[in-house]
Amino acid sequence: MKIGVFGHECKEDQMYVIKDLFEKLNGWKADVYVQSLFLDFLQNQYGYNPEIMGVISDTGMDLDIALSIGGDGTFLRTVLQINKQNIPVLGINIGRLGFLADISRSQIDETLDELFRGSYKIEERSLLQVEIGETERENRRDACIPGPFNGFNYALNEIAISKRESSSMITIHTYLNDDYLTSYKADGLLIATPTGSTAYSMSANGPILLPQNRNFVLSPVAPHSLNVRPIVIPDDYTITLQVESRTHSFLVSLDGRSEDMPAGIRLKIKKADFRTRLVKRFNQTFYQTLREKLMWGADGRS
């Protein structure tokens, strides 16, 4: 089995987990490849040289499974580097909360045993895609060009529209399938997938969706009107946004990757034409993750 290991900078007290992981992979006689930046960090920071078959560059990769070691941020960066190559990703959590990287340190051995026995399932998750259109002033309503973001204008968690400064709100004119919805006067607007409903959207009081839901969530961030609430829409809708700002610019963030945009530009957001594949254990459910990560049902009085 060809295994790719992706990671990020880690603390010294986390190195024993990483070393144990490589030893376990070698024990299964896996063909192990490591992301180049992660390997450079391990070598330069800790002098650690794992036994591997090769290095993963930013170009194409031939892998059966990708292991993401870190937190949810590392997981999202792994999805970004894999791009559209249809490689399943398993998230190993040595960070904090971990909804995407949901395999804890204590579960690594048994999870890898299940992985090499073929005892796992694949969940497919929807992504969002953004297209950057022309400004209203240029009067080219149908013109859309692929967005920047280094050619990967997709998000697994959410697309966030936000103001650049803390002094003034922005106005986000919002259309669903070309029908006018409303104009949000707020600090920003989040468009989240079911996967991202437990991320930034949740902190903006958005609802939690099951990963299998075929919906997206629109959650305003600090709206000026108290009667504005998050809304759930079908995931086959096209969302069109146009932003007004006193600073004449605003930010568009895809899973935390931000680009500055001029006010008046038209954004079209829709479901991507491909999905990200996640490796999950048979005995691990989304409900279990909610109970463990969000402490649902926990009684602090005891």
C-alpha positions as CSV (number, residue, x, y, z in Angstrom):
1,M,0.0,0.0,0.0
2,K,1.3,3.5,-0.9
3,I,0.9,5.8,2.0
4,G,1.5,9.6,1.9
5,V,2.2,11.4,5.1
6,F,1.3,15.1,5.4
7,G,2.0,17.3,8.4
8,H,2.9,20.6,9.8
9,E,5.2,22.1,12.4
10,C,4.8,20.2,15.7
11,K,6.1,20.5,19.2
12,E,8.9,18.3,20.6
13,D,6.5,16.5,22.9
14,Q,4.5,15.4,19.9
15,M,7.5,13.8,18.1
16,Y,7.0,10.4,19.8
17,V,3.6,10.1,18.1
18,I,5.1,10.8,14.7
19,K,8.0,8.4,15.2
20,D,5.7,5.7,16.4
21,L,3.5,6.3,13.3
22,F,6.4,5.8,10.9
23,E,7.6,2.7,12.7
24,K,4.1,1.3,12.5
25,L,3.9,2.0,8.8
26,N,7.3,0.4,8.2
27,G,6.1,-2.6,10.3
28,W,3.3,-3.1,7.8
29,K,5.9,-2.8,4.9
30,A,4.0,0.1,3.4
31,D,5.5,2.3,0.7
32,V,5.8,5.5,2.6
33,Y,6.1,8.9,1.0
34,V,6.3,12.2,2.9
35,Q,5.3,15.7,2.0
36,S,8.4,17.7,1.2
37,L,7.8,20.6,3.6
38,F,7.0,18.3,6.5
39,L,10.1,16.2,5.8
40,D,12.2,19.3,5.8
41,F,10.8,20.3,9.1
42,L,11.4,17.0,10.7
43,Q,15.0,16.9,9.5
44,N,15.9,20.5,10.2
45,Q,14.1,20.9,13.5
46,Y,14.6,17.6,15.1
47,G,17.2,15.8,13.0
48,Y,14.7,13.0,12.3
49,N,15.0,11.0,9.1
50,P,12.2,8.5,8.7
51,E,12.6,5.5,6.5
52,I,10.6,6.4,3.4
53,M,10.3,5.5,-0.3
54,G,10.2,9.1,-1.6
55,V,9.1,12.7,-1.2
56,I,5.8,14.2,-2.2
57,S,6.1,17.4,-4.3
58,D,3.3,19.8,-5.2
59,T,2.7,18.0,-8.5
60,G,0.9,14.7,-9.2
61,M,1.1,11.9,-6.6
62,D,0.4,8.2,-6.8
63,L,-1.0,7.2,-3.4
64,D,-3.6,4.8,-2.0
65,I,-4.2,6.8,1.1
66,A,-3.0,10.1,2.6
67,L,-2.4,10.5,6.3
68,S,-2.8,14.0,7.7
69,I,-1.0,14.4,11.1
70,G,-2.0,17.5,13.0
71,G,-5.3,19.3,13.5
72,D,-8.1,20.3,11.2
73,G,-5.9,23.1,9.7
74,T,-3.4,20.5,8.6
75,F,-6.2,18.3,7.2
76,L,-7.5,21.2,5.1
77,R,-4.0,21.9,3.8
78,T,-3.7,18.2,2.9
79,V,-6.9,18.4,0.9
80,L,-5.6,21.5,-0.8
81,Q,-2.4,19.8,-1.9
82,I,-4.2,16.6,-3.0
83,N,-6.4,18.8,-5.1
84,K,-8.7,16.7,-7.4
85,Q,-6.6,13.5,-7.3
86,N,-9.3,11.4,-5.6
87,I,-7.0,10.2,-2.8
88,P,-8.8,9.3,0.5
89,V,-7.5,11.2,3.5
90,L,-7.3,9.9,7.1
91,G,-6.9,12.6,9.8
92,I,-4.8,11.8,12.8
93,N,-5.2,14.4,15.5
94,I,-2.3,15.7,17.5
95,G,-3.8,19.2,17.7
96,R,-6.8,20.4,19.6
97,L,-10.5,19.9,18.7
98,G,-10.3,17.8,15.6
99,F,-13.6,17.3,13.7
100,L,-11.8,16.3,10.5
101,A,-8.7,14.9,12.1
102,D,-10.7,12.8,14.4
103,I,-8.3,9.9,15.2
104,S,-6.8,10.5,18.6
105,R,-3.3,9.5,19.6
106,S,-4.6,6.5,21.6
107,Q,-6.5,5.2,18.5
108,I,-3.6,5.3,16.0
109,D,-2.4,1.7,16.4
110,E,-5.8,0.0,16.1
111,T,-6.8,2.4,13.3
112,L,-3.7,1.6,11.2
113,D,-4.3,-2.1,11.9
114,E,-7.8,-1.7,10.5
115,L,-6.5,0.3,7.6
116,F,-4.1,-2.3,6.4
117,R,-6.7,-5.1,6.8
118,G,-9.0,-3.1,4.6
119,S,-11.5,-2.6,7.4
120,Y,-12.6,1.0,6.9
121,K,-15.2,3.1,5.1
122,I,-14.9,6.0,2.7
123,E,-17.1,9.1,3.2
124,E,-17.5,11.6,0.3
125,R,-17.8,15.2,1.3
126,S,-19.1,18.1,-0.9
127,L,-16.9,21.2,-1.6
128,L,-17.8,24.8,-2.5
129,Q,-16.5,26.5,-5.6
130,V,-16.2,30.2,-6.1
131,E,-16.0,32.1,-9.4
132,I,-14.9,35.7,-9.6
133,G,-16.9,37.7,-12.0
134,E,-16.8,41.2,-13.5
135,T,-17.9,44.3,-11.6
136,E,-21.3,45.8,-12.2
137,R,-19.6,48.9,-13.6
138,E,-18.2,46.9,-16.5
139,N,-21.7,45.7,-17.3
140,R,-20.7,42.1,-18.2
141,R,-23.2,40.2,-16.1
142,D,-22.5,36.7,-17.6
143,A,-18.7,36.9,-17.5
144,C,-17.1,34.7,-14.9
145,I,-13.4,33.7,-14.7
146,P,-11.8,31.1,-12.4
147,G,-10.9,32.7,-9.1
148,P,-7.4,33.2,-7.8
149,F,-6.3,31.1,-4.7
150,N,-3.4,29.5,-6.7
151,G,-5.8,27.8,-9.0
152,F,-7.7,25.9,-6.3
153,N,-10.8,28.0,-5.8
154,Y,-12.6,25.4,-3.7
155,A,-13.4,25.0,0.0
156,L,-14.2,21.9,2.1
157,N,-15.4,23.9,5.1
158,E,-16.6,27.3,4.2
159,I,-16.2,30.4,2.0
160,A,-16.1,33.5,4.2
161,I,-16.9,37.0,3.0
162,S,-15.6,39.6,5.5
163,K,-14.7,43.2,6.0
164,R,-11.1,44.4,6.0
165,E,-11.3,46.8,9.0
166,S,-13.1,46.7,12.3
167,S,-14.6,50.2,11.9
168,S,-17.3,49.6,9.4
169,M,-19.7,46.9,8.2
170,I,-20.0,45.7,4.7
171,T,-23.2,45.1,2.7
172,I,-23.6,41.8,1.0
173,H,-26.3,41.6,-1.7
174,T,-27.3,38.0,-1.9
175,Y,-29.1,36.1,-4.6
176,L,-30.2,32.4,-4.8
177,N,-30.5,31.1,-8.3
178,D,-30.7,34.8,-9.4
179,D,-33.7,35.5,-7.1
180,Y,-32.9,38.2,-4.6
181,L,-32.7,36.9,-1.0
182,T,-31.5,39.9,1.1
183,S,-28.7,42.4,1.7
184,Y,-26.8,41.5,4.7
185,K,-25.3,44.4,6.7
186,A,-22.8,42.7,8.8
187,D,-19.1,42.0,9.5
188,G,-19.3,39.2,7.0
189,L,-21.2,36.2,5.6
190,L,-20.3,32.5,5.8
191,I,-21.3,29.9,3.2
192,A,-20.6,26.5,4.8
193,T,-20.8,22.9,3.7
194,P,-22.2,20.2,6.0
195,T,-18.5,19.4,6.8
196,G,-17.9,23.1,7.7
197,S,-21.1,23.4,9.8
198,T,-19.0,22.4,12.9
199,A,-16.4,25.0,12.1
200,Y,-16.6,28.8,11.7
201,S,-20.3,28.6,10.9
202,M,-21.1,27.0,14.2
203,S,-19.3,29.9,16.0
204,A,-21.7,32.3,14.2
205,N,-24.7,30.4,15.6
206,G,-25.2,28.4,12.4
207,P,-26.9,24.9,12.6
208,I,-24.9,21.7,12.7
209,L,-25.6,19.5,9.6
210,L,-25.0,15.8,9.2
211,P,-22.2,15.1,6.7
212,Q,-24.7,13.3,4.5
213,N,-27.0,16.4,4.1
214,R,-27.3,17.9,0.7
215,N,-27.4,21.4,1.9
216,F,-25.3,24.5,2.5
217,V,-25.7,27.0,5.3
218,L,-25.6,30.8,5.0
219,S,-24.6,32.4,8.4
220,P,-24.2,36.1,8.8
221,V,-21.3,37.3,11.0
222,A,-22.4,39.9,13.6
223,P,-25.4,41.2,11.5
224,H,-26.7,44.7,12.2
225,S,-30.3,43.5,12.2
226,L,-31.4,41.2,15.1
227,N,-34.0,39.4,12.9
228,V,-31.4,38.1,10.5
229,R,-30.7,34.4,11.1
230,P,-28.8,31.6,9.4
231,I,-30.6,29.8,6.5
232,V,-30.2,26.3,5.1
233,I,-30.4,26.0,1.3
234,P,-30.2,23.0,-1.1
235,D,-26.7,22.4,-2.3
236,D,-27.6,22.6,-6.0
237,Y,-28.4,26.3,-5.7
238,T,-26.1,28.9,-7.1
239,I,-25.3,31.8,-4.7
240,T,-24.5,35.2,-6.2
241,L,-22.9,37.9,-4.0
242,Q,-22.0,41.5,-4.6
243,V,-20.4,43.5,-1.8
244,E,-20.4,47.2,-0.9
245,S,-17.7,48.5,1.4
246,R,-16.6,51.9,2.5
247,T,-13.0,50.8,2.1
248,H,-13.7,49.7,-1.5
249,S,-12.4,46.2,-0.9
250,F,-13.2,43.1,1.2
251,L,-11.8,39.7,1.9
252,V,-12.8,36.3,0.5
253,S,-11.5,33.3,2.4
254,L,-11.6,29.7,1.4
255,D,-10.9,27.5,4.4
256,G,-8.7,30.3,5.8
257,R,-6.9,31.2,2.5
258,S,-7.7,34.9,2.0
259,E,-7.6,37.1,-1.0
260,D,-8.4,40.8,-1.2
261,M,-11.2,41.7,-3.6
262,P,-12.5,45.0,-5.0
263,A,-16.0,46.1,-3.9
264,G,-18.6,45.6,-6.6
265,I,-17.1,42.4,-8.0
266,R,-19.6,39.6,-8.5
267,L,-19.0,36.2,-6.8
268,K,-20.7,33.0,-7.9
269,I,-20.6,30.2,-5.4
270,K,-21.9,26.7,-6.1
271,K,-21.2,23.0,-5.3
272,A,-17.9,21.7,-6.8
273,D,-18.0,19.1,-9.5
274,F,-15.9,16.7,-7.4
275,R,-15.8,15.5,-3.8
276,T,-13.2,15.0,-1.1
277,R,-12.9,11.4,0.2
278,L,-12.4,10.8,3.9
279,V,-11.3,7.6,5.5
280,K,-13.5,6.7,8.5
281,R,-13.5,3.8,11.0
282,F,-16.6,1.5,11.0
283,N,-17.2,2.0,14.7
284,Q,-16.8,5.8,14.7
285,T,-19.9,7.9,14.0
286,F,-20.5,11.6,13.6
287,Y,-22.8,11.5,16.7
288,Q,-19.9,10.1,18.7
289,T,-17.7,12.9,17.5
290,L,-20.3,15.4,18.6
291,R,-20.5,13.9,22.0
292,E,-16.7,13.7,22.5
293,K,-15.7,17.0,20.9
294,L,-18.6,19.3,21.9
295,M,-19.3,17.4,25.2
296,W,-23.0,16.9,24.3
297,G,-24.8,15.5,27.3
298,A,-21.9,16.0,29.7
299,D,-22.9,17.0,33.2
300,G,-20.3,19.4,34.6
301,R,-21.9,19.2,38.1
302,S,-20.3,15.8,38.8
